[in-house]
Amino acid sequence: MLRRLDCVWEATKAAVLAEKSLREAAGLNHEPFLLRKAGQFFYNTSPLDLKKLMGDQDPIGENLRAYLQAFSPEVRDIFESFEFHTQIDKLAKSGLLSMVTEKFATASTARRTWSKAAPCFAVLRFYRTKRAVSSVDWRQKTSYAMQHAGPLSALPTGWPTTKAS
């Protein structure tokens, strides 16, 4: 999921970062502007991406955490529900964090069409309606979304397919 979000975010990265600077200088809440500029259900305000993380191996754990914290609140909540920071700690402790991050950073997405990223967006859409969903059900549905890459029409009944207002 992180790699897919990274690839989608790449196209609007410069525009989102410029918009953030502009709105912060004006003292405005930048979130609605960044969502509009990103043209997605999420944004990231980090100058880093997975490939840039690989350029500085020493603080890769710190840089990866900073990169994750720069995502919009909905995406951060998804990472927290999967205890992503705990996984980072485990990988770092075993000396595998750099290798795993490099594999994800260099993973090819050329074979996939952008509709294959739809499950990521379905998870983000579903997040907005998960208020009454148990954490077990939430994990099952997000796991389902990540395993079944395909168009939104292929998702189970009851999954939101339009952006929440």
C-alpha positions as CSV (number, residue, x, y, z in Angstrom):
1,M,0.0,0.0,0.0
2,L,2.8,2.4,0.9
3,R,4.4,1.9,-2.5
4,R,1.1,2.5,-4.4
5,L,0.5,5.7,-2.4
6,D,4.0,6.8,-3.1
7,C,3.6,6.3,-6.9
8,V,0.2,8.1,-7.0
9,W,1.5,11.0,-4.9
10,E,4.6,11.4,-7.1
11,A,2.6,13.2,-9.8
12,T,1.4,16.0,-7.6
13,K,4.3,16.2,-5.1
14,A,5.8,19.5,-6.2
15,A,2.4,21.2,-6.4
16,V,1.3,20.0,-2.9
17,L,4.6,21.1,-1.3
18,A,4.3,24.6,-2.9
19,E,0.6,24.8,-1.8
20,K,1.6,23.9,1.7
21,S,4.2,26.7,1.9
22,L,1.8,29.2,0.4
23,R,-1.1,28.4,2.9
24,E,1.2,28.2,5.9
25,A,2.7,31.6,5.1
26,A,-0.9,32.9,5.0
27,G,-1.7,31.3,8.3
28,L,-4.5,29.1,6.9
29,N,-5.5,25.6,7.6
30,H,-3.7,23.9,4.6
31,E,-5.5,20.5,4.6
32,P,-8.5,21.3,2.3
33,F,-6.1,23.1,-0.1
34,L,-3.7,20.2,-0.2
35,L,-6.4,17.6,-0.8
36,R,-7.6,19.7,-3.7
37,K,-4.1,20.2,-5.1
38,A,-3.3,16.5,-4.8
39,G,-6.5,15.5,-6.5
40,Q,-6.8,12.5,-4.3
41,F,-8.2,11.5,-1.0
42,F,-4.9,12.0,0.7
43,Y,-1.7,14.1,0.5
44,N,1.8,14.0,1.9
45,T,3.9,17.0,2.9
46,S,7.3,15.4,3.0
47,P,10.0,16.2,0.5
48,L,11.0,12.5,0.8
49,D,9.7,9.5,-1.1
50,L,10.7,5.9,-0.9
51,K,13.5,6.3,-3.4
52,K,14.9,9.3,-1.6
53,L,14.8,7.4,1.7
54,M,17.3,5.0,0.2
55,G,19.9,7.8,-0.4
56,D,20.6,8.1,3.4
57,Q,20.9,4.7,4.9
58,D,21.9,5.7,8.5
59,P,18.7,7.3,9.7
60,I,16.4,5.3,7.5
61,G,14.1,4.4,10.4
62,E,13.8,8.1,11.4
63,N,13.3,9.2,7.9
64,L,10.7,6.6,7.2
65,R,8.7,7.6,10.3
66,A,8.9,11.3,9.2
67,Y,7.7,10.3,5.8
68,L,4.7,8.4,7.2
69,Q,3.9,11.3,9.6
70,A,3.7,13.6,6.6
71,F,0.7,11.8,5.2
72,S,-2.8,13.2,5.7
73,P,-4.5,12.0,9.0
74,E,-6.6,9.3,7.2
75,V,-3.6,7.6,5.8
76,R,-1.7,7.9,9.1
77,D,-4.7,6.2,10.9
78,I,-4.5,3.3,8.5
79,F,-0.8,2.8,9.1
80,E,-1.4,3.0,12.9
81,S,-4.2,0.4,12.6
82,F,-1.7,-2.0,11.1
83,E,0.9,-1.0,13.8
84,F,3.3,0.0,11.0
85,H,5.7,1.8,13.4
86,T,6.1,-1.5,15.4
87,Q,7.0,-3.3,12.2
88,I,9.6,-0.6,11.4
89,D,11.1,-1.2,14.9
90,K,11.2,-5.0,14.4
91,L,12.8,-4.6,10.9
92,A,15.4,-2.1,12.2
93,K,16.3,-4.3,15.2
94,S,16.9,-7.3,12.9
95,G,18.9,-5.2,10.4
96,L,16.4,-5.7,7.6
97,L,14.7,-2.3,7.4
98,S,17.0,-0.9,4.7
99,M,16.7,-4.0,2.6
100,V,12.9,-4.2,2.8
101,T,12.6,-0.5,2.2
102,E,14.8,-0.8,-0.9
103,K,12.7,-3.6,-2.3
104,F,9.6,-1.6,-1.9
105,A,11.2,1.6,-3.3
106,T,12.4,-0.3,-6.4
107,A,9.2,-2.4,-6.9
108,S,7.9,-1.9,-10.4
109,T,4.4,-0.6,-10.8
110,A,4.6,-0.4,-14.6
111,R,2.7,-3.7,-15.0
112,R,-0.2,-2.4,-13.1
113,T,-2.8,0.1,-14.3
114,W,-3.9,2.9,-12.1
115,S,-7.1,1.1,-11.5
116,K,-5.0,-1.4,-9.6
117,A,-4.4,1.4,-7.0
118,A,-8.1,1.5,-6.4
119,P,-8.0,-0.7,-3.3
120,C,-5.8,2.0,-1.6
121,F,-8.4,4.6,-2.4
122,A,-11.2,2.3,-1.2
123,V,-9.4,1.9,2.1
124,L,-9.2,5.7,2.4
125,R,-12.9,6.1,1.4
126,F,-13.9,3.4,3.9
127,Y,-11.9,5.1,6.6
128,R,-14.3,8.0,6.5
129,T,-17.2,5.7,7.3
130,K,-15.5,3.3,9.8
131,R,-16.8,5.0,12.9
132,A,-19.0,2.1,14.0
133,V,-16.7,-0.7,12.7
134,S,-14.8,-2.9,15.1
135,S,-11.0,-2.9,14.7
136,V,-11.1,-6.6,13.7
137,D,-13.6,-5.9,10.9
138,W,-11.6,-2.8,9.9
139,R,-8.4,-4.9,9.5
140,Q,-10.3,-7.6,7.6
141,K,-11.7,-5.2,5.1
142,T,-8.5,-3.3,4.6
143,S,-6.7,-6.6,4.1
144,Y,-9.3,-7.6,1.6
145,A,-8.8,-4.3,-0.3
146,M,-5.1,-4.8,-0.5
147,Q,-5.3,-8.4,-1.7
148,H,-7.9,-7.7,-4.4
149,A,-6.4,-5.1,-6.7
150,G,-8.9,-4.2,-9.3
151,P,-11.5,-1.6,-10.2
152,L,-13.8,-0.2,-7.5
153,S,-16.7,-2.0,-9.1
154,A,-15.1,-5.2,-8.0
155,L,-15.3,-4.3,-4.3
156,P,-17.8,-5.9,-2.0
157,T,-21.3,-4.4,-1.5
158,G,-21.3,-1.7,1.1
159,W,-17.9,-0.2,0.3
160,P,-18.1,3.5,-0.4
161,T,-17.2,4.3,-4.0
162,T,-17.4,8.1,-3.9
163,K,-15.5,10.7,-2.0
164,A,-17.1,11.5,1.4
165,S,-18.2,15.2,1.7
